[in-house]
Amino acid sequence: MSKFTEKHAELWKFIKFTFAGMSSSVVELVVHQLLLSFVFVSLKDVVIDNAALNFIGVNYKAYLYAYFISTAVGYGIAFVVNRKLTFHADSNPTISVILYILMVIFTIFATAWIGSALTTLAVKYDWYSLRAVGGIMDILIKLAVMLLATAWTYPCNRFIIHRKKNTAENS
């Protein structure tokens, strides 16, 4: 195994990143569904009257609250696991946290818009009813959006956020 990890160091980092992401995503998904199904169920039909949120397609309070809370939990777990186990980062942790927060803010708004667009599409084609919040379609949409976010979060984490001072291992 160590021959593989030495020969394919970048691939091994991506595999660990993927495993860390999948693990934190499972937690994120469970938190998301619990919040939608139990905590914020009374808010599933409460419309958000905010031009900025409505512009990116966020229209209901239950989804907004569940999304932001579950995403914060998932990204928090991912940050710690990736910093400590995936990339063994030794760069300034304060700078890493600031850069990570900026990436997460971008990711939250981008994935909220994409998730809302996919939900709107699902509703338009009657793939499920809005009254079925917490159903299988919500899970599929959330998973698709989480997978898409990997396209920019891996390079950001690997090359910007979780750097090593020793560039020999980082190359």
N, C-alpha and C positions, 0 to 999 in steps of 0.2 A: 504493500500500500504506500509506503514512503517513497518508493521509486516513482510511482504514479504521481504522487503529490508534488514531487520535485520536478519531474519532467513536464507536468501539466499544471504548474502553479496557478496560472490564471483561471484555468477551468476549475481547479479545486476550489479557488476562492468563490467563483460563481456558484458552484454546487453548494458550498456552505452558506452563501448569501441566499440562495434559493430555499434551502432547508430552514434557515432562520426566518425568512420571509413567509414561508408556508406555515411555520409554527406560530408566528405572531399573527398571521392572517386567520388561522383557526380561532385563536382567542378573539381577534377582532370580529370575526363573523358571528361567533357565539354571543358576544356582548351586543352586537348590532341586532341580532334576532331577539334576544331577551328584552332589550330596550323597546324594540318595535312591538313585540307581542305582549309585554306585560307592563312595563314602566310608562311608556308614552302612548298606550293604546287609546286613551281618551283624547289624544291630540291628533289622531290619524286623519280626521276630516277638518282640522283647524287650519284655515288658509293663512299663509304668510302674506302680509301686505307690505312688501319691501321691494322697491324697484330693482335694486342691485341683485338681491337673491332671486327674484322672479326672472330677471334677465338671464341668469345662468340656469334657470329651470327648477329652482328650489321653491316649491309652492306649499308644502305642508310641514307643520311644526314637528310632528312625530319623526318624519324622515330626517329633518334637519338636526334635531337633537341627537337621535340615535346615530346618525352618520358622524357627527363631529366627536362625540364621546368615544364611540368604538374606534374611530380612526386615531384619535389621540392615544388610546390604550395600545393599539397595534403598533403604531410608529414608536412609541416609547419603548416597548419591549424590543423591537427591531434595532433601535439605536444601540441599546446596551449590548445585546447579543452580537451585533456586527462589529461594534467597536472592540469588544473584548475577545470574541472567539473567531470571527471571520477574518478580520483584517489586522488584528493585534495592533491597533493604532496607538501611536505614542505622540501624536501631534497635540497641540494645545487643546485641552478639552473644552474650554470656553469658546474658542473659535469654532471648534467642531459643532458644538451645540447651536451656535448662532447660524452657521451654514446649514445645519440640519433643519432648523426651524424654518429658514427661508425656503428650503426645498419642500418641506412638508406643507407650508402655506400654499406654494404653487400647486403641489400635488393635490391638496384638498380641493382647491377651487377647480382645477382641471378635471379631477375625477368626479366632483359633484356635478359639474356641467355635463360630462359624458354620461354619468349614471342617470341624471335627470332626463337627458335626451333619449337614452335607451328605455327608460320607464315610460316616457311619453309615447314612444314608438310602440311599446308593448300594449299600452292602453288604447292607442289609436287602432291597432289591429285586434283588439279585444283578446289579447293573450292571457289576460287576467283582469280582474276587477280591482279598483282602488280599495275596495272594502276587504280585499284579501292581503292587505299589508302583512308582511311576515311570511308570505307563501313562497313556493318554490321559485317563482319568477324573480322575486326580490333576491333570492340567494344566487341565482344564475347571473343576474345583472351585476350584483356586487362582486362576484368572482371574476367576471369578465373585466370589470373596471380595475380590480386589483392586479390582475395579470398584465393589463396594458400599462399600468404605472411602473412596472418593472423596467420597461424600455428606457426610462430616464432615471429611475432611482438607483439602478446598479452603477452606471457610470458616475453619477454624482457621489454616491457613497464611496466607491472605490478610488476615484482619482481626485476628489475635492475634499470630502468631509473626513474620511477615516484614513488619512495618510500616515505613513511612517516616516520618521526623521531619517532613518537609514534607507537611503534610496536603492541600495543594492537588492534588498528584499522586495522593494516596491516596484521594481521594473519588470 
